[in-house]
Amino acid sequence: MDTGSEAAVSEMLRSPMFEHRRNGKIRIKSHDKSNTAIKLLVVCLAVITVYAFATFDYKDIDIAEAVSITLHNIKVVFLEPKLNYDTFSGIMYQLLITFCLGVISTLFGAVLAFFCALLCAKNISSSFMANTIKSIVAVVRAVPTVLWVMIFAAAAGLGSVAAVIGLTFHSFAYLTKMYAEAIEEIDDGTIEALKASGASFWQIVCQAIIPASISSMVAWTFMRFEINFTNAVAMGAAAGAGGIGFNLYMAGSFYFDLNELGMITYVIVIAVILLECVSTKFKAKVK
Amino acid sequence: MSSKQMSVFKKRKYTYLAVFGAIAFLYLFSSFITKFNMEEGLIAFPNAAIWMAENLIPDEKAFERLPKIIDKLIETTLLSVAVTVVAAVFAFFFSLFGSKTTRINGAVNRAVRIIASFFRNVPDVVWAIILMFSFGQNILTGFFALFFTTFGLLTRAFIETIDEVSSSSIEALNAAGASFMQIVFQAIIPSAITSIITWVLFMIENNIRNSTLIGILTATGIGYLFDMYYKRLEFGSASLVVLSIVVLVIAIEMLSNLLRKVIR
């Protein structure tokens, strides 16, 4: 046994989890409220899952056959990717469109969310205002993005406008919550000091709030951009909003071409992984 | 004000200007590529709001359909819970092989991480389309489409949790000669359970929203109901579907916030 492990054992034994019982044995379990709650929750989730499987309407599907077809299809999609209908440059252009839809909706969402977060952060706004805006934002966030896009497509006509407004709505609601939390974490002393020296609201915003919370705001914005990119792909497929998602939908549900589907999937997956890498590096730099 | 202080403010001003310029360029480029028109958007917005206020009000017919909507809503909730729980069980055992602290094998670690990243990054839309060919309009199409992405996401989350939370207790049990299963049940599960549950609750919430999208694509569940009313231009009923989803998502959000406070 090396000394490091020994230290770990003794540290573990000294922790409050290990009270000694009267007969000298170590009590290794703590019976508190949170432990019971966890056990209850796990049991509840298990029961719901079993109930769910028991009540699903499977429509007499032949599962063995379906699985074998699925495996075959997965093999074709991922091992034999090939473009039959689109050109590679065409796909890349559609990818750029999806990327740009993500950029615009993230930008709009971020700008709107910044002003809304100023109104609903508890430490710089009245609690009535904060609660009202937070409730509105929670409702906007509860509507799935695809429904926003479809609602705006019905109201304003299909096209980039509907896609951008729909994507913006959900990102705005998400970012408002995150920005407000970032602002609420700021040290009250800074804001109080500026207030005491007679700074105006906008001076407080520019000199205290933005410098103190910019790094976490940028991190959240980037995270939202990644989500918006995948959402933009999904919107193209489900709501006909254009971009590479639409090609995906056409290849799968219109041409029934699995090879094409595979190639487009690879393009999307590589783009998402690249975005993830860039945003991880960027976040590390901002911090 | 000294010159040094002055330069701090000047520097800040220049940084703000540069960032603003970069953002403006990004916006102009993107709106050129997507043919997005700001004026059109600004005009469309109030029109859309008026349209929504006029059309998106549940009518009498919609309330007659309420039992059907609630039926599908319950199905969607059960589906997202079942998907998340099953995916969490698989992801947990999978993540044991991907965590550095369990010290299984460097190559296995890397393989697990790559597989998880693959499942995480292939969009659920693609899974839905592939599964549509073999499972058709079946609840299992939605189940597996959500399962694959949830599995990928939870595997990464659990690997990070296990790495963070339990290295010293694993070391201690290892030193005391515990077996692999003993380590899992005595060290890893107790120390990681709160964050595992937090992740599971988060994914249940997420999957309810995602299953709407999958439902629209695969013609199942609550998404199909919305899509059907929407395409028949029965916006009264469609809006009732949206409202019921809002109520469900907010209820689940409140419930999981409460649970998170209790288990902390």
Interface residues (C-beta under 8 A of the other chain):
Chain A: M1 D2 G4 S5 E6 A8 V9 E11 M12 K33 S34 A37 I38 L41 V42 L45 A46 I48 T49 Y51 A52 F53 T55 F56 D57 Y58 K59 I61 I63 A66 V67 I69 T70 N73 I74 V77 L96 I97 F99 C100 L101 V103 I104 L107 A138 V139 R141 A142 V143 P144 T145 V146 L147 M150 I151 F152 A154 A155 A156 G157 G159 S160 V161 A162 V164 I165 T230 V233 A234 A237 A238 A239 G242 G245 L248 Y249 G252 S253 F256 L258 L261 T265 I268 V269 V272 I273 E276
Chain B: I23 L26 Y27 F29 S30 S31 I33 T34 K35 F36 N37 E40 G41 A44 F45 N47 A48 W51 M52 N55 L56 E75 L78 L79 V81 A82 V85 V86 S117 F118 N121 V122 P123 D124 V125 V126 I129 I130 L131 M132 F133 S134 F135 G136 N138 I139 L140 F144 S168 S169 E171 A172 N174 A175 A176 I193 T194 I197 V200 R209 N210 T212 L213 I216 L217 G223 F226 Y230 F235 V242 I245 V246 V249 I250 E253 L259 V262 I263 R264
